[in-house]
Amino acid sequence: MRVEERRVSTKRGMELKLRTPTAEDAEKVLAFRRDVAGETVYLTRYPYEIENSVEKEREIIGNYLRAEHLGMIAIFDEDLIVGVTSVSPVGLNFKTRHRASAELVVRKQYWNLGLGSHLLDQAIELAENCGYERLELSVFADNARALRLYKKKGFLDCGQIPQAFKMMDGTYHDEILMSKNLWRH
């Protein structure tokens, strides 16, 4: 599903572009993923684990553009991707196709500008427009900033997985599963 380009403003008044990435953005999306994976421990992969080629990233973006049940939205500062959110189905079988999963990542240099909140609103709207009844995500249990945002936007804690993430230094982080009901009454 495609979201047309529009302007968004940060808390500090910066004007940025929000739109669905296209195949021409594949290199930028890949660079973004590698960059942000090295900026925080709160992502599921280390930079070296992001092995997609530009061609593979183009294919993934193409799938997002063609499908009615998928969506990816990026925020651009000129040509630099500074935030990404995506929505995808938890499953395609009848029993799970009412549920979607969301990801949300903002480049560290752009934290505290309201972009995470804006992207999460976009993910919720996208999931609703795709007809999902529930939006789910997971978060590192000690990521207090993300937890505050998700709770503020109506996500509820659904459970915790102890030691879900093992770090290179041998330490572990728990994972919190969260969900938001999208049913309209």
N, C-alpha and C positions, 0 to 999 in steps of 0.2 A: 504494500500500500504506500502510495506517495503522498507526502505533505509538501504543499507548494511553499516557495520561499516567502519569508516575511521577516520583518525586523523585530528584534527583542532588545530591551534595555536592561542593563545591569543596575544594581543598587547604586552604583556610582555614576550612572548616566551614560555609560559606554553603549554605543549602538552596534549590535552584532546581527548576523544573519542566521536564521533557523530554516533548515530545509532537509529533505531526504537526500542523502548522498547518492550520487550517480556513479556509473562505471568509471567515469573520468576521475572520480575522487578516490579510487581504490588505493593508490599509493599514499594519499594523505590519511586515509582511515587506518591503514596498516602502520604507518609511522605513529599515528596517535596511540594505537593500541600498545605498541612497543614502548613509547615514551611513558605513558601513564603507568604501565606495569612496573616501571622502575622508580616511580615517585612515591609509592605508598605500599605498605604491607597488606592493605585491605583489599587486594585483588587476588583472584584465584590462580594467577600464573605469574611466573617471573618473565622478564623480557626475553630471555633466550628460549622460552617455551612457546613463543608466538612464531610459528614456523611457516605460516601461510606465505605463498608467493603473491605477487601483485595480481597475477592471473586468477588465483584461487579467491582472492578478496573481491575481484571483479565479479566472479561467479556468485559469491555470497550476496553481494549488493544486488545483483540482477535478480536473485531469488526474492529478496525483500521487495524489490520494485514490482515484480510480476504477481506475487501472491496477495490474495485478499485477506489472509489471516496472519500476516507478518508485517512488521513495520520497523523502520530505523529512522531516527531523526538525529541530526547533528547541528551543533551551533558552531559557526565559523567567525573568526576574527580575521577579516580579509580572507586569505587562503588557508589559514591555520585552523584546524579543527580543535576546538577547546572543550567540547562536551559531546557525549553520545548517549542516547538511550535507544533501547530496542524492545520490542514485544514479540514474543513467539509462543506457539501453543505448547502446553505441557504434554499433550498427546493428541493424536488424531482420531482415536477410537471414541465411540459414543460416550463412554463413561468419564472421559477426561477432556474432551474437546471444548468444554465450557470454561476451562482454566487456561490462563496465559501466564507466562513468566516474563519478568522485566529485568533489564540490566540498566545501570546508570553509572556513568563515569564522567568526571570533570577533571581537566588538567589542573594540577596543583596551583599553578600561577593564577588561576581563575577561581579558586575557592573563595568563599565568603562574599560572592557577588550576586547570589540568588539564582545562579544558573542551575544548580541541582534541583531546586524547588521548581523552577520553570520546566526543566526536562521531565521531572516526575509528573507534573501536571499534563505534559504532552503524552507521556506513556499511558496515563490513566485514560485520557481522551481517546487515544489511539486504540486501546484495548476495548473501550466501550463501542467505538465505531466499527470495530471488527466483530462485535457481537459477543465478546467474552462476558461471562458472569462473575468472574473472580480473577484478580491480578495478584500474582505471587512474586516474592523475591526473597533473597537470603542476604544476610549481612554478618560480618564478623561481630561476635558478641561484644567486643571491646571498642567498636567503632561508634562512640557516643554521638558524634555529629550526625552520622547517617541515621542512627536509630531515632534521634530527635526529629529529623526531617520526616522519616517514614511514619512515625506515630502522629505527627502534626497533620499529615495528609490522610489519616484514617486507617493506616495499616495496623493490624493487630498481630501480636506475637502468637505464633501457632506451635512453637516448640523449639527445642534446642538440641543440637547434636554436639556432644562433648568431643573435643579434640578432632574436629572436622578438618582442620587445616594444619598440616605439619610444615614448619618453616625449615629453612636450610640450617639454622643454628640448633635444630633439635627441639625447639619449643613448639607448643601447640596453641591454637586458637579455637574456641567454640564457635559454632555457627547458629544463628537465630533465623528461623523460618518465619516469614511474615506474609500476611494475606489481607486483601481488601475486597470486600463485597461490592460488586458493580451493579447489582440488580436495581432496576428502577421500579419504584412502587407506584 
